[in-house]
Amino acid sequence: MAKLAIHLLIIDPQNDFCDLPESLCDGHVPALPVAGAHADMLRLAALIDAGGAGLTEISVTLDSHQRLDIAHPTFWVQGDGQAVAPFTPIRAAQVRDGGYRPRAAKALPRVHAYLQALEAAGRYTHMVWPVHCELGTWGHNVHAALRAAYNRWEEAGGTGVHKVIKGTHPWTEHYSAIRAEVPDPAVPETLLNEHLLARLAAADQVLIAGEAGSHCVKATTEHIVEALGPGRLVLLQDCMSPVGGFEAQYQDFLQAMAARGVRIASSGELLPELQANAG
């Protein structure tokens, strides 16, 4: 039996976020590939295979979107009716001034309210991402090598991996696995995920990995620190990477978490600790 309760939390390790070689794509194209993500997932899979006996729990979050989503181009048009390109930031003032609008005119009041609430929180500017992690698609699936590794862990220990679905509500961005950026009291899945927090709180140590370090890993970690404090958290820095163009935000995040007391480590540093914890 493991000496310490060590929980591995893997954030959004999905095909759409991985810069997979063409030979592993089965004819598909990842929608939002993060440079370095494929190598991150291979390192994480190797850590699970070599040190999994020292893990007591694994949770995997799954970014899970509808095709029509406020963060997808399918939702928006420019003021003149032209399409909105992926990676377009949209601010409340631009919508108010007519530069952008939802395709469905009746959605305009709700869009105004959402963007104003998002900007008031001060965490993110609304971004139009490529359609990604659409439910039922190849892109929603977990990176194959990582899935195979945690399947082996499940079968060896008789403990199932805990799956956490996030992002299904199309009216708010949901970077964090803990809560949506703009929670809706009428939609429970956007509210604080008390069940996940309780599972994490029961661990002596929580290892965090996944994609992308600049967004979903960042947001989830910040909310965990807010709820539980930093003491038990370890960020596996070589098992996460930032979205291109957001490298500075990622580095700021790592520095801020280290200053708060979150440990920053590599999978190689953690491996002997997990092996020693196997008991």
Order of alpha helices (4+ residues) and beta strands (2+ residues): beta-alpha-beta-beta-beta-alpha-beta-alpha-beta-alpha-beta-alpha-beta-alpha-beta-alpha-beta-alpha
